[in-house]
Amino acid sequence: MHGAVLGLFGRDALAADQGRPGAALGTGAVTLAQNFTTEKEVDAAFAAALAAGGAALKAPAKVFWGGYSGYWSDPDGHVWEVAMNPFWPLAEDGSLTLP
């Protein structure tokens, strides 16, 4: 997938991770995620998304798996995740290759 990763989650687990436990996500539930190299970059991207009209779902915070992430939805209702995963190093161009 040349620097992109496809991750599959159950709907209940995805809703809980988004900070919306019990939400009915439907059969087409999708979250688009962007990874960054630092928590500061995650915070900046989250703030920029909100300033551009996004709605906060879950503010960026340290998460149980050792990373840092948050969720927001765009004006059309699409859910986005911004994250820093210390176990997934990014290339200089921002692409990701899983170890």
N, CA, C and O of each residue as an XYZ file, in Angstrom:
396
protein
N       0.822     -1.195      0.000
C       0.000      0.000      0.000
C       0.868      1.261      0.000
O       0.363      2.356      0.247
N       2.132      1.121     -0.267
C       3.073      2.224     -0.410
C       2.910      3.315      0.650
O       2.529      4.444      0.339
N       3.197      2.971      1.880
C       3.184      3.948      2.955
C       1.856      4.109      3.661
O       1.756      4.904      4.596
N       0.840      3.385      3.248
C      -0.456      3.425      3.919
C      -0.693      2.079      4.589
O      -0.140      1.060      4.174
N      -1.517      2.085      5.624
C      -1.812      0.859      6.350
C      -3.325      0.715      6.449
O      -4.025      1.687      6.732
N      -3.820     -0.469      6.221
C      -5.231     -0.776      6.399
C      -5.364     -1.557      7.695
O      -4.794     -2.639      7.834
N      -6.107     -1.017      8.637
C      -6.353     -1.693      9.908
C      -7.840     -1.972     10.045
O      -8.658     -1.096      9.765
N      -8.200     -3.161     10.467
C      -9.601     -3.529     10.628
C      -9.934     -3.692     12.099
O      -9.213     -4.368     12.833
N     -11.029     -3.073     12.534
C     -11.486     -3.126     13.906
C     -12.965     -3.469     13.898
O     -13.662     -3.174     12.927
N     -13.445     -4.076     14.944
C     -14.879     -4.245     15.119
C     -15.521     -2.894     15.390
O     -14.873     -1.995     15.927
N     -16.777     -2.744     15.028
C     -17.456     -1.450     15.200
C     -17.501     -1.008     16.651
O     -17.291      0.170     16.937
N     -17.772     -1.926     17.576
C     -17.841     -1.557     18.988
C     -16.485     -1.065     19.488
O     -16.411     -0.071     20.211
N     -15.418     -1.757     19.105
C     -14.073     -1.351     19.526
C     -13.696     -0.004     18.912
O     -13.075      0.827     19.573
N     -14.070      0.213     17.649
C     -13.772      1.484     16.994
C     -14.527      2.630     17.660
O     -13.947      3.689     17.899
N     -15.798      2.437     17.961
C     -16.576      3.474     18.634
C     -15.969      3.816     19.997
O     -15.879      4.989     20.359
N     -15.558      2.808     20.744
C     -14.943      3.043     22.053
C     -13.631      3.796     21.902
O     -13.352      4.707     22.682
N     -12.820      3.432     20.910
C     -11.540      4.106     20.706
C     -11.747      5.559     20.291
O     -10.911      6.410     20.599
N     -12.841      5.856     19.602
C     -13.154      7.218     19.189
C     -13.689      8.066     20.338
O     -13.917      9.264     20.172
N     -13.889      7.452     21.498
C     -14.457      8.165     22.626
C     -15.972      8.223     22.572
O     -16.588      9.068     23.221
N     -16.583      7.316     21.789
C     -18.038      7.273     21.640
C     -18.556      5.868     21.893
O     -19.211      5.297     21.021
N     -18.280      5.282     23.076
C     -18.727      3.914     23.327
C     -20.241      3.814     23.167
O     -20.988      4.674     23.635
N     -20.675      2.759     22.504
C     -22.092      2.551     22.299
C     -22.659      3.239     21.066
O     -23.832      3.047     20.745
N     -21.851      4.041     20.365
C     -22.343      4.718     19.160
C     -22.642      3.695     18.077
O     -21.900      2.725     17.915
N     -23.708      3.901     17.346
C     -24.075      3.030     16.233
C     -23.357      3.530     14.989
O     -23.812      4.482     14.354
N     -22.243      2.904     14.631
C     -21.427      3.379     13.521
C     -21.944      2.923     12.169
O     -21.594      3.533     11.158
N     -22.748      1.893     12.103
C     -23.282      1.421     10.827
C     -22.316      0.500     10.104
O     -21.196      0.275     10.561
N     -22.756     -0.028      8.981
C     -21.962     -1.010      8.253
C     -20.809     -0.389      7.472
O     -19.872     -1.100      7.110
N     -20.850      0.900      7.205
C     -19.780      1.551      6.448
C     -18.829      2.341      7.322
O     -18.191      3.277      6.841
N     -18.718      1.992      8.581
C     -17.888      2.742      9.521
C     -16.431      2.753      9.075
O     -15.818      1.700      8.897
N     -15.886      3.946      8.899
C     -14.498      4.112      8.469
C     -13.889      5.270      9.247
O     -14.546      6.289      9.461
N     -12.662      5.123      9.662
C     -11.899      6.218     10.246
C     -10.651      6.394      9.408
O      -9.953      5.427      9.106
N     -10.375      7.622      9.034
C      -9.144      7.943      8.316
C      -8.134      8.433      9.342
O      -8.445      9.310     10.148
N      -6.937      7.878      9.320
C      -5.930      8.235     10.327
C      -4.692      8.823      9.668
O      -4.281      8.401      8.586
N      -4.114      9.798     10.339
C      -2.836     10.357      9.908
C      -1.873     10.231     11.073
O      -2.190     10.617     12.198
N      -0.695      9.687     10.799
C       0.319      9.494     11.827
C       1.353     10.603     11.768
O       1.681     11.114     10.698
N       1.856     10.961     12.928
C       2.868     11.994     13.082
C       4.012     11.456     13.921
O       3.888     10.402     14.545
N       5.124     12.174     13.940
C       6.297     11.693     14.673
C       6.347     12.154     16.123
O       7.093     11.586     16.921
N       5.566     13.174     16.480
C       5.592     13.672     17.860
C       4.181     13.983     18.352
O       3.265     14.197     17.558
N       4.025     14.003     19.659
C       2.747     14.385     20.259
C       2.421     15.838     19.921
O       1.258     16.176     19.701
N       3.430     16.691     19.879
C       3.227     18.107     19.547
C       2.624     18.261     18.147
O       1.751     19.102     17.934
N       3.090     17.448     17.195
C       2.521     17.489     15.845
C       1.069     17.022     15.834
O       0.246     17.570     15.101
N       0.752     16.017     16.642
C      -0.631     15.545     16.760
C      -1.513     16.668     17.282
O      -2.580     16.933     16.730
N      -1.062     17.331     18.355
C      -1.833     18.427     18.941
C      -2.053     19.550     17.924
O      -3.147     20.108     17.840
N      -1.017     19.880     17.156
C      -1.132     20.954     16.158
C      -2.119     20.571     15.060
O      -2.925     21.404     14.644
N      -2.073     19.338     14.586
C      -2.995     18.893     13.545
C      -4.433     18.878     14.063
O      -5.358     19.256     13.344
N      -4.622     18.444     15.302
C      -5.959     18.426     15.910
C      -6.506     19.845     16.014
O      -7.664     20.092     15.679
N      -5.681     20.772     16.476
C      -6.103     22.169     16.600
C      -6.433     22.767     15.237
O      -7.410     23.504     15.105
N      -5.626     22.456     14.224
C      -5.884     22.966     12.874
C      -7.198     22.421     12.328
O      -7.943     23.145     11.667
N      -7.486     21.150     12.600
C      -8.735     20.549     12.133
C      -9.938     21.240     12.769
O     -10.927     21.524     12.093
N      -9.851     21.509     14.065
C     -10.957     22.178     14.744
C     -11.115     23.608     14.237
O     -12.237     24.084     14.059
N      -9.997     24.295     14.004
C     -10.049     25.669     13.492
C     -10.660     25.731     12.095
O     -11.224     26.753     11.704
N     -10.544     24.632     11.343
C     -11.083     24.576      9.981
C     -12.534     24.092      9.947
O     -13.090     23.902      8.866
N     -13.156     23.889     11.117
C     -14.556     23.489     11.152
C     -14.821     22.079     11.617
O     -15.973     21.647     11.637
N     -13.768     21.335     11.999
C     -13.960     19.992     12.526
C     -14.566     20.034     13.922
O     -14.500     21.053     14.609
N     -15.154     18.925     14.331
C     -15.741     18.798     15.663
C     -14.957     17.768     16.461
O     -14.733     16.652     15.993
N     -14.544     18.137     17.654
C     -13.774     17.232     18.503
C     -14.637     16.056     18.954
O     -15.764     16.238     19.415
N     -14.091     14.846     18.815
C     -14.730     13.646     19.356
C     -13.983     13.166     20.582
O     -14.591     12.795     21.586
N     -12.648     13.174     20.495
C     -11.795     12.738     21.617
C     -10.488     13.508     21.492
O      -9.756     13.342     20.516
N     -10.196     14.346     22.473
C      -8.960     15.132     22.445
C      -7.748     14.211     22.474
O      -7.799     13.151     23.098
N      -6.664     14.590     21.815
C      -5.458     13.757     21.853
C      -4.996     13.495     23.285
O      -4.970     14.394     24.125
N      -4.637     12.247     23.537
C      -4.179     11.830     24.862
C      -3.355     10.554     24.719
O      -3.433      9.857     23.707
N      -2.575     10.267     25.738
C      -1.841      9.006     25.763
C      -2.857      7.868     25.805
O      -3.878      7.962     26.486
N      -2.568      6.789     25.067
C      -3.501      5.672     24.977
C      -2.851      4.378     25.482
O      -1.630      4.290     25.608
N      -3.683      3.390     25.764
C      -3.248      2.171     26.435
C      -2.156      1.418     25.695
O      -1.374      0.711     26.329
N      -2.074      1.545     24.369
C      -1.098      0.768     23.595
C       0.262      1.453     23.503
O       1.163      0.956     22.827
N       0.417      2.596     24.182
C       1.713      3.254     24.246
C       1.867      4.453     23.343
O       2.921      5.089     23.344
N       0.859      4.778     22.581
C       0.930      5.918     21.677
C       0.151      7.104     22.194
O      -0.089      7.239     23.394
N      -0.240      7.963     21.268
C      -0.922      9.212     21.573
C      -1.868      9.481     20.415
O      -1.426      9.520     19.266
N      -3.162      9.670     20.682
C      -4.084      9.884     19.566
C      -5.330     10.632     19.994
O      -5.669     10.710     21.175
N      -6.008     11.184     18.982
C      -7.273     11.863     19.182
C      -8.130     11.713     17.930
O      -7.634     11.311     16.878
N      -9.411     12.036     18.044
C     -10.353     11.906     16.930
C     -11.148     13.192     16.756
O     -11.458     13.885     17.725
N     -11.469     13.496     15.508
C     -12.350     14.608     15.175
C     -13.178     14.213     13.967
O     -12.821     13.285     13.241
N     -14.291     14.918     13.749
C     -15.096     14.660     12.561
C     -15.135     15.916     11.712
O     -15.189     17.034     12.227
N     -15.108     15.712     10.392
C     -15.141     16.859      9.491
C     -16.593     17.301      9.297
O     -17.513     16.622      9.754
N     -16.803     18.436      8.621
C     -18.171     18.941      8.461
C     -19.128     17.975      7.757
O     -20.344     18.114      7.894
N     -18.606     17.005      7.009
C     -19.461     16.008      6.360
C     -19.704     14.793      7.248
O     -20.422     13.877      6.847
N     -19.119     14.766      8.449
C     -19.326     13.672      9.382
C     -18.312     12.550      9.299
O     -18.440     11.557     10.015
N     -17.297     12.681      8.438
C     -16.254     11.660      8.352
C     -15.344     11.774      9.574
O     -14.973     12.877      9.975
N     -14.989     10.640     10.158
C     -14.167     10.622     11.365
C     -12.699     10.459     10.991
O     -12.346      9.613     10.170
N     -11.857     11.273     11.598
C     -10.406     11.263     11.387
C      -9.705     11.011     12.715
O     -10.161     11.448     13.772
N      -8.587     10.296     12.637
C      -7.731     10.102     13.806
C      -6.385     10.736     13.509
O      -5.857     10.607     12.405
N      -5.836     11.419     14.498
C      -4.454     11.903     14.428
C      -3.703     11.163     15.519
O      -4.175     11.080     16.653
N      -2.531     10.620     15.184
C      -1.855      9.739     16.124
C      -0.336      9.811     16.011
O       0.218     10.198     14.982
N       0.305      9.430     17.089
C       1.745      9.205     17.126
C       1.922      7.810     17.711
O       1.509      7.539     18.838
N       2.537      6.937     16.937
C       2.780      5.577     17.384
C       4.291      5.387     17.475
O       4.967      5.353     16.447
N       4.832      5.262     18.686
C       6.286      5.137     18.820
C       6.843      3.837     18.246
O       8.056      3.697     18.091
N       5.963      2.889     17.929
C       6.389      1.604     17.394
C       6.366      1.560     15.870
O       6.794      0.573     15.272
N       5.868      2.624     15.237
C       5.783      2.713     13.785
C       6.598      3.898     13.288
O       6.061      5.000     13.174
N       7.856      3.708     12.994
C       8.659      4.844     12.517
C       8.193      5.296     11.130
O       7.870      4.481     10.267
N       8.170      6.606     10.946
C       7.768      7.188      9.662
C       9.016      7.549      8.863
O      10.034      7.947      9.429
N       8.926      7.406      7.552
C      10.009      7.842      6.657
C       9.998      9.366      6.587
O       9.056     10.010      7.048
N      11.043      9.931      6.012
C      11.124     11.382      5.892
C       9.936     11.965      5.142
O       9.528     13.092      5.421
N       9.373     11.219      4.194
C       8.230     11.712      3.429
C       6.900     11.465      4.148
O       5.841     11.773      3.599
N       6.937     10.916      5.365
C       5.730     10.670      6.144
C       5.103      9.317      5.887
O       4.106      8.973      6.523
N       5.656      8.544      4.977
C       5.088      7.226      4.698
C       5.434      6.245      5.817
O       6.372      6.448      6.588
N       4.657      5.195      5.875
C       4.785      4.217      6.950
C       4.998      2.838      6.374
O       4.284      2.417      5.463
N       5.976      2.138      6.903
C       6.172      0.742      6.581
C       6.177     -0.003      7.909
O       7.039      0.227      8.757
N       5.222     -0.886      8.081
C       5.159     -1.607      9.355
C       6.379     -2.504      9.529
O       6.811     -3.185      8.599
N       6.931     -2.486     10.762
C       8.105     -3.329     11.015
C       7.757     -4.808     10.966
O       8.631     -5.654     11.157
